[in-house]
Amino acid sequence: MSKSKLCVLIFGIFKRLQHMSCPSFIKFQLQSILDNLLLILKTKFS
């Protein structure tokens, strides 16, 4: 799986999260998980 595909995938998840009507604390937790994933990906691919 290429880096750009992963980025697009994660961006799509971000977008979906913003439109979801789940409680903000769940959104916040998911956001931090995604942030950590992005950091891991950046360090792996750079």
Backbone hydrogen bonds, N-H to C=O, Kabsch-Sander energy under -0.5 kcal/mol:
donor,donor_aa,acceptor,acceptor_aa,energy
6,L,2,S,-1.9
7,C,3,K,-2.4
8,V,4,S,-2.4
9,L,5,K,-2.3
10,I,6,L,-2.7
11,F,7,C,-2.7
12,G,8,V,-2.3
13,I,9,L,-1.8
14,F,10,I,-2.4
15,K,11,F,-2.5
16,R,12,G,-2.3
17,L,13,I,-2.5
18,Q,14,F,-1.9
19,H,15,K,-1.1
20,M,16,R,-1.1
20,M,17,L,-0.5
26,I,23,P,-0.7
27,K,23,P,-2.0
28,F,24,S,-2.8
29,Q,25,F,-1.9
30,L,26,I,-2.6
31,Q,27,K,-2.5
32,S,28,F,-2.1
33,I,29,Q,-2.1
34,L,30,L,-2.5
35,D,31,Q,-2.5
36,N,32,S,-2.3
37,L,33,I,-2.3
38,L,34,L,-2.5
39,L,35,D,-2.2
40,I,36,N,-2.5
41,L,37,L,-2.7
42,K,38,L,-2.7
43,T,39,L,-2.4
44,K,40,I,-2.1
45,F,41,L,-2.5
46,S,42,K,-1.7
